């Protein structure tokens, strides 16, 4: 390639870091893995940001073409958790792209290199955000959320009491995205995990009038008898559902589940008492 000559040889050792960064960015924009490798060999610092504050890895990761540049930078040990001077992180930047067509592959490559989805991106003038919070704000598809959860993203992180900001977990419940909730619970997230006011996923789903989500939560074992810190139960939260939502099926499902849950709890308590009594008798007999 004709343009390769100015990148070749040992002359790059005398170039300023900013010039090498500029050359590296140009190679990334061309999606030319050979040029990228050449500039890196000359000593380009992969942690430096360009004039817009983006690291080379951020630029490569958000390239809507095939991921040749991203592969090359990761092979050169570019750090996937390195923020640019603008505060942006590679994984979070990928999630802000307009098109999801090749987003999934970029996410997988970053995860394979050690990207941490639970890091907070600290952009000036913006609230700190985890990868899942960016996905929520960008209205990403279930497919993208699934990749983030599979990569270790914790949907409980990111709640902010000062601004009444919910965690992604409770936002998903409020939006009725029960398939994602099921994935979160299967990965170990407690189904009755509550926010700072004691509101559970079941309560948030009730507030939204998300009947199907409520049914799934109840079937999965959510406790319909819990109350938040203000003493409000699920049915009380259901009164705040949108006026165009028919809450009668919701109320029936919760009432039926509460009755069944109460009976199961009584049986469990009785079994516990019987076991304790049995152990006491055995101890007396041994004595």
Beta strands, then each sheet from edge to edge (+ up, - down):
end
